[in-house]
Amino acid sequence: MPTKPANRLRIGILSSANIAKQFVRDVLGSPSVHIDAVASRQLSKAKEFANQFGIARTMGNYESMLIDPQLDAIYIPLPNSMHAEWAIKALQAGKHVLCEKPLALSLAEARSMFNAARANGVMLLESYPYWFQPQTGDLVKHLTATDGTGIGHIRSVHASFGFTVGNPETNIRMKPELGGGALLDAGSYPLSLIRLVMGCAPQQVMAHANWASSGVDIAMMATLIYADGRRAQMSCAMDGATHRRATIVGSHGTIETEYLNHTSESNEHPWNYLPSQMRIRKGILNTIPYEDIHSVTGSGFRFAAEAFAQVVREKDTEAITKTTAASLDIAATLEAIKSSAQSGRIVTLGR
């Protein structure tokens, strides 16, 4: 019987999806995380996955993984529509859960997930890989600096992310019943960055969408208005060239960033990870040059998994409380943006 590697969080992968393969590839060899098992609804797929990555154990259904006493935690890379169901089942089984974004399809689902975590004394963390990048940590330092190295009080944020969806006839991103659409898939990224910068949910949103024949939003733009007069705009799309960038405007400076999930030192990376640009202008004049900010690089999947292992190991409830508040704000804002796009009206957030 396998024994738990010393001081490593033993985690099971609840699916053999492509994103799970990328996650496992990047996390293998981590000193703080051990991938112990993979589950699939077809045992043959689980075995193929395990053989590819050298994973010790396989399971032919999800339920077996949840009750396995050798596992500390579960990673959930399932379609969006299945996040809440399986996260709650895992939490009720006493497993910590690292769940792919977006955490849920609605604010009610997100609340139910965190309620299950609290009721069972375990931790739930939503995984935006870029959140855990050292570059994001450096961004926060410049946002909060009080020694003249920051950009002052935040005035506005513009954030975008988009790409062209491949195989639209079969891609789950085009299926409304699986939680598809540009907003949930791509839009959750710029919206999560806006929440990181602003520190709270907006008071009101106004959104406009283009709709695909399948019923999902193929592109979305939204304006966010805050109670204190700050403002933000986000855009997302699945019908354009790949783009991912944010501009953060403060009272005394500006930051521009790509906020990539995975980063490298150069363009020559085996998995095509690229350098992520971030630069800062310290001052209000356009004659002031931007300064490039260089950060430690690596896989956001690995950074996320190791951060998750650390909060579990240290029982860092303060960190989880902060990320819980952010995830609930994101869920509430996603819900309001969708409602606004469907109704054509300004929507006031209820929480």
C-alpha positions in Angstrom: 0.0 0.0 0.0 1.4 3.4 -0.9 2.5 5.6 1.9 2.2 9.3 2.1 5.3 11.2 1.0 6.6 13.2 3.9 5.2 16.7 4.2 3.5 16.5 0.8 -0.2 17.0 0.2 -1.6 13.9 -1.4 -4.0 14.9 -4.1 -6.4 13.0 -6.4 -7.4 14.3 -9.9 -11.1 14.1 -10.5 -11.2 13.7 -14.3 -8.8 12.9 -17.1 -9.7 16.1 -19.1 -7.0 17.9 -21.1 -6.6 20.6 -18.5 -6.0 17.9 -15.9 -3.1 16.6 -18.0 -1.6 20.1 -18.1 -2.0 20.5 -14.4 -0.4 17.1 -13.6 2.5 17.6 -16.1 3.4 20.9 -14.3 2.9 19.8 -10.7 4.8 16.5 -11.0 8.0 16.7 -9.0 6.7 19.3 -6.6 8.3 19.1 -3.1 5.0 19.9 -1.4 2.3 18.2 -3.6 2.1 14.5 -4.5 -0.4 13.4 -7.2 -1.5 10.0 -6.0 -4.5 9.0 -8.0 -6.7 9.8 -11.0 -10.4 9.0 -11.5 -12.4 8.8 -14.7 -15.8 7.5 -15.5 -14.0 5.1 -17.8 -11.3 3.1 -16.0 -9.4 2.7 -19.3 -9.1 6.4 -19.6 -7.9 6.7 -16.0 -5.3 4.0 -16.6 -4.1 5.7 -19.8 -3.8 9.0 -18.0 -1.9 7.3 -15.1 0.5 5.5 -17.4 1.3 8.7 -19.2 2.3 10.5 -16.0 3.4 7.7 -13.7 0.5 8.1 -11.3 0.3 5.2 -8.8 -3.5 4.6 -8.6 -6.5 4.7 -10.8 -10.3 4.7 -10.2 -13.1 4.0 -12.6 -15.6 6.3 -10.9 -15.5 9.6 -9.0 -17.2 8.3 -5.9 -14.3 5.9 -5.1 -11.9 8.8 -5.0 -14.0 10.8 -2.6 -14.0 8.1 0.0 -10.4 7.1 -0.4 -8.7 7.5 3.0 -5.2 7.9 1.5 -6.1 11.2 -0.2 -6.0 14.6 1.5 -7.4 16.7 -1.3 -9.1 16.7 -4.7 -8.4 18.8 -7.7 -11.5 19.4 -9.8 -11.0 20.2 -13.5 -14.5 19.2 -14.6 -16.8 21.2 -16.9 -18.2 24.4 -15.2 -21.6 22.9 -14.7 -20.2 20.1 -12.5 -18.0 22.1 -10.2 -20.6 22.7 -7.4 -21.9 19.1 -7.3 -18.6 17.4 -7.1 -16.8 19.9 -4.9 -19.6 19.7 -2.4 -19.5 15.9 -2.4 -15.7 16.0 -1.9 -16.0 18.5 0.9 -18.6 16.5 2.6 -16.3 13.5 2.4 -13.7 15.5 4.3 -11.4 16.3 1.4 -9.8 19.7 0.8 -10.7 21.0 -2.7 -8.8 22.9 -5.3 -11.4 23.8 -8.0 -10.8 25.2 -11.4 -12.4 28.6 -12.2 -15.1 29.7 -12.4 -15.9 28.2 -9.1 -19.7 27.9 -9.8 -22.5 28.9 -12.2 -24.2 31.2 -9.6 -23.7 32.9 -6.3 -26.0 30.4 -4.7 -23.9 27.5 -5.8 -20.7 29.3 -4.6 -22.2 29.9 -1.2 -23.3 26.3 -0.9 -19.7 25.1 -1.7 -18.1 27.3 0.9 -20.8 26.4 3.4 -19.9 22.7 2.9 -16.3 23.5 3.4 -16.9 25.2 6.7 -19.3 22.6 7.9 -16.8 19.8 7.3 -13.7 21.6 8.5 -11.9 21.6 5.2 -10.6 24.2 2.7 -11.9 25.2 -0.7 -9.8 27.3 -3.0 -10.7 28.6 -6.5 -7.8 28.2 -8.9 -7.0 31.1 -11.2 -3.4 30.1 -12.0 -2.2 33.7 -12.5 -3.4 34.6 -9.0 -0.5 32.6 -7.7 2.2 33.9 -10.0 5.0 35.8 -8.4 4.2 38.5 -10.9 0.8 39.0 -9.3 2.4 39.3 -5.9 4.7 42.0 -7.3 1.6 43.7 -8.8 -0.1 43.8 -5.4 3.0 45.3 -3.8 2.9 48.2 -6.3 -0.8 48.7 -5.7 -0.4 48.8 -1.9 2.9 50.6 -1.6 2.9 53.7 0.5 6.6 54.7 0.1 6.2 56.4 -3.3 6.9 53.3 -5.4 3.2 52.6 -6.1 0.6 54.3 -8.2 -1.5 55.9 -5.5 -5.3 55.5 -5.1 -6.9 53.2 -7.8 -9.2 55.1 -10.1 -10.0 52.6 -12.8 -9.2 49.2 -14.4 -9.6 48.0 -17.9 -9.1 44.2 -18.3 -9.6 41.9 -21.2 -9.1 38.3 -22.3 -10.1 36.6 -25.5 -9.3 33.9 -28.1 -10.9 32.0 -31.0 -12.6 28.9 -29.8 -11.5 25.7 -31.5 -13.9 23.0 -32.8 -17.0 25.1 -32.0 -19.4 22.2 -33.0 -18.0 20.0 -30.2 -16.2 22.3 -27.8 -17.8 22.4 -24.3 -17.3 26.2 -24.2 -20.1 26.4 -26.8 -22.6 24.3 -24.7 -24.9 26.2 -22.4 -25.8 23.1 -20.5 -22.1 22.7 -19.5 -21.7 26.2 -18.3 -20.1 27.4 -21.6 -19.8 30.9 -22.9 -17.2 33.7 -23.1 -18.1 35.2 -19.7 -17.6 32.2 -17.6 -14.7 30.8 -19.5 -12.6 33.9 -20.5 -14.4 36.7 -18.6 -13.8 35.2 -15.2 -10.1 36.0 -15.6 -10.3 39.8 -16.2 -13.1 40.0 -13.7 -11.0 38.2 -11.1 -8.2 40.6 -11.8 -10.5 43.6 -11.3 -11.7 42.1 -8.0 -8.0 41.7 -7.0 -7.3 45.3 -7.7 -10.5 46.9 -6.4 -10.8 44.7 -3.3 -14.6 44.4 -3.4 -17.5 43.8 -5.7 -19.0 46.6 -7.8 -22.3 48.3 -6.9 -23.7 48.1 -10.4 -22.9 46.6 -13.8 -24.0 47.2 -17.3 -23.2 44.6 -20.0 -23.6 43.9 -23.7 -23.1 40.5 -25.4 -23.1 38.8 -28.8 -24.8 35.5 -28.7 -23.8 32.3 -30.6 -26.4 30.1 -32.3 -25.9 27.5 -29.5 -27.2 30.1 -27.0 -23.9 31.0 -25.2 -22.4 34.4 -25.2 -19.6 34.5 -27.8 -18.4 37.9 -26.6 -19.2 40.2 -23.7 -18.3 43.7 -22.5 -19.3 45.2 -19.2 -18.9 48.4 -17.2 -18.6 48.1 -13.4 -19.4 51.0 -11.1 -18.3 51.1 -7.5 -19.9 52.7 -4.5 -17.0 55.1 -4.1 -17.0 56.3 -7.7 -14.3 54.0 -9.0 -15.0 52.2 -12.3 -13.8 49.3 -14.3 -14.4 47.7 -17.7 -14.0 44.1 -18.7 -14.2 42.4 -22.1 -14.0 38.8 -23.1 -14.5 36.9 -26.4 -14.2 33.6 -28.1 -14.3 34.9 -31.6 -11.1 37.0 -31.9 -7.4 36.8 -31.8 -5.8 35.9 -28.5 -5.4 38.9 -26.3 -4.9 39.3 -22.5 -4.1 42.6 -20.9 -5.0 45.0 -18.1 -4.4 48.6 -17.5 -4.7 49.9 -13.9 -4.9 53.6 -13.4 -4.1 55.2 -10.1 -3.9 58.8 -8.9 -0.1 58.9 -9.3 0.7 56.2 -11.8 -0.3 53.4 -14.2 0.4 49.7 -14.4 0.0 47.6 -17.6 0.2 43.8 -17.4 -0.7 40.6 -19.3 -1.3 38.6 -16.1 -0.6 35.3 -17.9 -1.4 32.0 -16.2 2.0 30.5 -17.0 5.3 32.4 -17.6 8.8 31.7 -18.8 12.1 33.6 -19.0 12.1 33.5 -22.8 10.1 32.5 -25.9 12.0 29.1 -26.0 9.9 27.1 -23.6 9.0 23.4 -24.1 5.3 24.0 -23.5 5.2 27.3 -25.3 4.9 29.4 -22.1 5.9 33.0 -22.7 7.3 36.0 -20.8 4.5 38.0 -19.2 4.8 41.7 -19.6 4.3 44.1 -16.7 5.4 47.7 -16.5 4.8 50.7 -14.3 4.8 54.5 -14.9 5.3 56.3 -11.6 3.8 59.7 -12.2 1.0 61.4 -14.0 2.8 62.8 -17.0 3.1 61.1 -20.4 6.8 62.1 -20.6 7.6 59.7 -17.8 8.9 56.4 -19.2 7.5 53.1 -18.2 9.7 50.7 -16.1 9.6 47.0 -16.8 8.9 44.8 -13.8 10.6 41.4 -13.9 9.2 38.6 -11.7 10.0 35.0 -11.0 8.5 32.8 -13.7 6.9 29.3 -13.8 3.7 27.3 -14.1 0.6 28.9 -12.6 -0.7 25.4 -12.0 2.3 24.5 -9.9 2.3 27.8 -8.0 -1.5 27.3 -7.3 -1.1 23.7 -6.1 1.8 24.6 -3.8 0.0 27.6 -2.4 -3.0 25.3 -1.7 -0.7 22.8 0.0 0.7 25.5 2.1 -2.6 26.9 3.4 -3.8 23.3 4.1 -0.5 22.4 5.9 -0.5 25.6 8.0 -4.3 25.7 8.5 -4.2 29.2 7.2 -7.9 30.1 7.7 -7.1 33.8 7.2 -5.9 33.3 3.7 -8.9 31.1 2.9 -11.2 33.7 4.3 -9.8 36.3 2.0 -10.0 34.1 -1.1 -13.5 33.0 -0.1 -14.6 36.7 -0.1 -13.0 37.3 -3.5 -14.6 34.2 -5.0 -18.1 35.1 -3.7 -17.7 38.7 -5.1 -16.6 37.2 -8.5 -19.6 34.8 -8.5 -22.0 37.7 -7.7 -20.5 39.9 -10.4 -20.6 37.2 -13.0 -24.2 36.6 -12.2 -25.1 40.3 -12.4 -23.2 40.7 -15.7 -25.1 37.8 -17.3 -28.4 39.3 -16.1 -27.6 42.7 -17.4 -26.6 41.3 -20.8 -29.8 39.3 -21.0 -32.1 42.1 -19.9 -30.3 45.1 -21.4 -30.6 46.9 -18.1 -28.2 48.1 -15.4 -28.1 45.5 -12.6 -27.5 46.4 -8.9 -25.6 43.6 -7.0 -27.6 42.1 -4.2 -24.8 41.2 -1.9 
